[in-house]
Amino acid sequence: MNFNNYKIIPNYKTNETDLFLADEEDILACEKTLNIVFDNDYKEYVSTYGSGILGGTYVRIYLPETIILTLAEWKSRITEYWFWDEGPAVLTKDEVLNSVRIGDTYDGDEIILLKNEYFVLPRHSEMIYKAGNTLEEMITWLCSSGILTEAFSEREFEPFDPNDL
């Protein structure tokens, strides 16, 4: 993953730049528990930056522990409030329910991983978007495509304690 243009900025509440990272054991445990394999970009992101918000407070990628702890509630909510009826050509409801939510956006869009591909379930649209095969491709799509938000190039990362979720 190309981290050259990523800049860590202080947390707006604490004014600290302390990072809350995942270690290799956390990543492996999540992969084993959920029977998935994360791409190298995801592994590098959570072990280099960890918990926080990227891109002008837009993209939030979850640590492995957060993925596991929130998965059942997320699947229950998606089952009850499914509304991506324009998306079956991309993913069916069953496929989404077999995916793993790895993050979200400030606007409430859900970022999911299924069979080594990233997808976005927009909050304000019934469409599902394929956003890439790696975390870097997905982040670039979210921040640069202009589909869900106005495109922007800023890549500041604001860390926050995952226990504050």
Residue pairs with C-beta under 8 A, 6 or more apart in sequence:
1 40
1 41
1 44
1 45
1 134
1 135
1 136
2 136
3 44
3 48
5 153
5 155
6 49
6 54
6 155
6 156
6 157
7 155
7 156
7 157
8 17
8 19
8 49
8 156
8 157
8 158
8 159
9 17
9 156
9 157
9 158
10 16
10 17
10 158
11 17
11 18
11 52
11 158
11 159
11 160
12 158
13 160
16 159
17 159
18 159
19 49
19 50
19 51
19 52
19 159
20 50
20 51
20 52
20 63
20 159
20 160
20 161
20 162
21 46
21 47
21 48
21 49
21 50
21 51
21 63
22 46
22 47
22 50
22 63
22 64
22 65
23 47
24 43
24 47
26 46
26 63
26 64
26 65
27 38
27 43
27 46
27 47
27 64
29 64
30 36
30 38
30 64
30 65
30 67
30 68
31 37
31 38
31 64
33 68
34 67
34 68
34 71
34 100
36 100
36 113
37 116
38 113
39 116
39 133
39 134
39 135
40 134
41 134
41 135
41 136
42 61
42 102
42 113
42 134
42 135
45 61
45 135
46 61
46 63
46 64
49 61
49 157
49 159
50 63
50 159
50 162
51 62
51 63
51 66
51 159
51 160
51 161
51 162
52 60
52 157
52 158
52 159
52 160
53 59
53 60
53 106
53 157
53 158
53 160
54 60
54 61
54 139
54 155
54 156
54 157
54 158
55 139
55 142
55 143
55 152
55 154
55 155
55 156
56 152
56 154
56 156
57 106
57 158
58 105
58 106
58 107
58 142
58 143
58 149
58 152
59 103
59 105
59 106
59 111
59 139
59 142
59 143
60 103
60 104
60 105
60 106
61 102
61 103
61 111
61 135
62 70
62 101
62 102
62 103
62 162
63 162
65 162
66 162
66 165
67 100
67 101
67 102
70 101
71 100
71 101
74 101
74 110
75 97
78 93
78 96
78 97
78 110
78 121
79 97
82 93
82 96
83 126
84 91
84 93
84 96
84 121
84 125
84 126
84 127
84 128
85 126
86 125
86 126
86 127
86 128
87 121
87 126
87 127
87 128
90 119
90 127
90 128
90 129
90 130
91 99
91 114
91 119
91 128
95 114
96 112
96 114
96 119
96 121
96 128
98 114
99 112
99 113
99 114
99 119
100 112
100 113
100 114
101 110
101 111
101 112
102 111
102 112
102 113
102 118
103 111
104 110
104 111
105 111
105 120
105 142
105 148
105 149
107 122
107 123
107 124
107 148
107 149
108 123
108 124
109 120
109 121
109 122
109 123
109 142
109 148
110 120
110 121
110 123
111 118
111 119
111 120
111 131
111 138
111 142
112 118
112 119
112 120
112 121
113 119
116 133
117 130
117 132
117 133
118 130
118 131
118 132
118 133
118 134
118 135
118 137
118 138
119 128
119 129
119 130
119 131
120 128
120 129
120 131
120 138
120 141
120 142
120 148
121 128
122 128
122 129
122 148
125 148
129 141
129 147
129 148
131 137
131 138
131 141
131 142
132 138
132 140
132 141
141 147
142 148
142 149
143 149
143 151
143 152
143 153
143 155
144 151
144 152
144 153
145 151
